[in-house]
């Protein structure tokens, strides 16, 4: 059966989400699963029968403050931006 | 005297909330969080890497039994995305708390407050405890409160800018009107900024970059801990009025 998991093509013989997570070596308690844009309750992991073409998202928590976690990293702490911040601060008389 | 922050019946051990982005590794994150004394840590929701399963899990370093995990919708630019991430976060986590962000612009990372209000309304109805990241706009703060937000989180300055509280007067107006807690989110650059927020009467501050980006994040985490405690105590103690001229503090009586 062909699925899309986290945006990538994925082939499996598994029938349920729980089995699929097991195959991918993922602890079910640490993730959330969305199938075809619908969030699946944990209790449904064993009930939901996977179907050809299902689009699945498996997410978990990563370090994050605010803004786009990857996008802002360089913007916030690269040296040019810091320089810019200081210029602003100085011009404000700080 | 007891001065615990309580939101919807949940007690918070600290008024310093910590973002977990931009640290060198999970170990440093955990050490900084510990040094800060925070019990709320914000996290982002992202795809699991299904091809490399060896990567470590943040929750192995921050025990959800010890800390309140507050997922955010960072990186969401539409109401739909914010709702999607919120619902996934609730399922992945242990609570209904969501730090709601609907970002309006990549350069400023200012909130799209129209989208934010819509998303707050919907999520509050779905039973979420919504913590919206908003502008320092008193009217929007009131609208968010009316829409069912558990607290309002006005920015002090743009995310990651370290400019401090750019408009303390607006924050004060928000504080005067708010019936829900006010938590300054974004803009704190160093300890004194956090103190100023707390001295104004804010209920808490959320800090990430100022700690994670400091030369010594662990030391800065500890500095922020004291800054928040100091600011809160000063607020409760009640500061003296500002005057232009001196008032002697030693008695004139008994002088030679």
Interface residues (C-beta under 8 A of the other chain):
Chain A: X5 X6 X7 X8 X10 X24 X25 X26 X30 X31 X32 X33 X34 X37 X39 X40 X41 X42 X57 X58 X59 X60 X61 X62 X63 X64 X65 X66 X67 X68 X69 X70 X71 X72 X73 X75 X76 X77 X85 X88 X89
Chain B: X19 X20 X21 X22 X23 X26 X29 X42 X43 X44 X45 X46 X47 X48 X50 X51 X53 X57 X58 X59 X69 X71 X72 X74 X75 X84 X87 X88 X89 X90 X91 X92 X93 X99 X101 X103 X106 X109 X133 X159 X160 X161 X162 X163 X185 X186 X206 X208 X209 X212 X213
